[in-house]
């Protein structure tokens, strides 16, 4: 083998070694620090989820009249299936909820319809409601139709570190919910509405 071939082979192996080291460091960094969730990606994910739901139901998404109209604390518009802003002060009562409304936290005013496939809540971009909250886990909790076949919805904590609270009580396992039930995930408070 010539000296040039041997040198090129050594340089190629060295380049592969550094590529491997950088990929390992990238994976470790993602594991330790998690996926960075920006407010822009939250709004995009929320808007995409709403558009998917609207297209499944055969409706067109309304276009907000002004960017500031109905905006929450983080500047994200309040999105409802009807296109309006969420109603406040709804009395607690029995009934089947149809939507989830953020009442406190960075996404105050945001509203999501409850889908038959369930609503996943957490920090991961794959969630239907992406929370930018240090106390929320990647996949924190899920609201889904009652798996026992009865009508209604249940909320299930997905093994979150800091827990999901219904009122002041920490949720363990899953529990049925009704209109007016409030959930707390870190600094974010959610309410189920009809």
N, C-alpha and C positions, 0 to 999 in steps of 0.2 A: 504494500500500500504506500502511496506517495505521502509526503509530509502535508501537502495541501489538502488531500482527502481526509486525513486524520484530523487536521485542524478544523475543517468544516464539520466533521462528525461531532467533535467535542463542543463546538459552538452551538450546534443544533440541540444536543442533549442539554446543554446549559440553558438554552432558551426554553425548552420544554420543562425543565425543573423550575424555572422562575414562573412560568405560566401556571404550573400546578400550585406553587406557593401562593400566588396572588388569588387563585380561585378558592383555596382553603381559607385564606384570610377573609375573603368576601363572604363566604358562608358563615364563618364564625361571627363576623360583625353583624350579619343579619340575625343570627340566633340570639346574640347578646342584646342588641339594641332594638330589634324588631324592625318592622316595616315602617318607614316614615309616612305618616298620613298628613297630607296638606289640606287646608280648607278648600282649595280649588278642586282637589280630587274628591272630597266629600260632596261638594255640590254636583260635580259631574256624575258621581255614582248615584246620588239621589235622583237627579234628573233622568238618568238612564233607566233606573228602576221604575220611575213613574211612567216614562214613555213605553216601556215594555208592558206594564199593566194596562195602560190606555189602549195600546194596539191589540192586546188580547181581548179587551172588552169592546172593541170596535169603536172607541171614542178617539177624538183628536185632542191633543194636549192644548190647553189654553195658553196664550202668550201673555205674560204679565204686561200691564199697561205702562208701568214705570218700574225701573230697577229698584227704587227705594220703597215702593208701595208694598205693604205687608211684609217687609223684611224683618227677620229675627235679629237677635243680638249680634250674630256673626255676619250679618249681611246676606244670609241665605234666604230666599223667598219662602214664605209659607206655602206649601204645596198641598192642595186637597184634591180629591177626585173630581169635585165639582168645579174646581178652579178658583174658588173663593178663599177667604182667609178663615182660619179655624174660629169656631165660636168659643167664647170664654164663659166660665161660670155654669157649666152644665151640672145639673143635680145628679147625685149618685143614685142609681136605681138599678133594678134588675133589667136584664136585657142582654142581647148579643151585641158585642162591640163590632164595629165595621172599620174603624180606623184607629191609629195610634198617633197621639199628638205629644210633642215635646213641650212641656210647660215651664221647665227651668233648665238652665245650662246654656252652653254656647250655641246650640241649635234651636233655641226657643222659637216657637211658632211653626216649626216644621211638622207636617202631617203626612202620614203614610197610610194607604189602605191596607187592611189585613187581607192577605192573599191565601188561597187554598193551599199553596205549598209552604206556607208559614213565613214569618219574618225573622230573619237572623239579625241580631244586634251585637255590635262589638267594634273593635278598632281595625280589623282587617278590611281591606278594600272590597272583598267579596261579599261583605254584609250588606243587607238592604238599608240599614241605618248605621252609618259609619260614625262612631263617636270619637272625638278628639279629646279624650279624658284619660289622665294618667292612671285612674283607678279602674278603668275598663279593660277587660281581657280581649284578646284577639277575636275569639268567638265566645261572647259573654253569656248571652241567653237567647232563647227562641220562643216566639209566640206562634202557636200552630193550632189547627182544629183539634178538638178533643179526640185522641186516638181510640177511646172506648166506644166511639160511634154515636155518643149523645151529641146533641147540638151544643155549640158553644166553643170556647177557646181555652187553651191552657198555656201557662207560661212555665218554661223549664230553664233552670240554671244549668249551664253546660260546663260545670266544674270551674267556675271563675275564681280567681284568687281573692278578690275583695267582696264577692257575693252580690246577689240581687235581692233587693228588699221590696216587700209589698207592705206599704205603710211603714211601720217601724220594725216589722218582723222579717228576719232573714229567711229567704226561700231555700228550702232543701227539696231536691227532686223537682216535681212539677205540681202545679196547682191550678184549678179552674179559675178563670177570671170573668168579670162581667163589666158592664158599662160603669165608668166612674172609678175603677180600680187604678191606683197609682203605683208605679214601679220606680225605684230609685237605683241607679247604677252610678256610683261615684257622685259627681256633682250634677248629673243629669236626672231630671224627673220626667217620667213619661205617664200619660194618662190614656186609658182606653175609652173611646167615645163611640156612640152609636150613630 
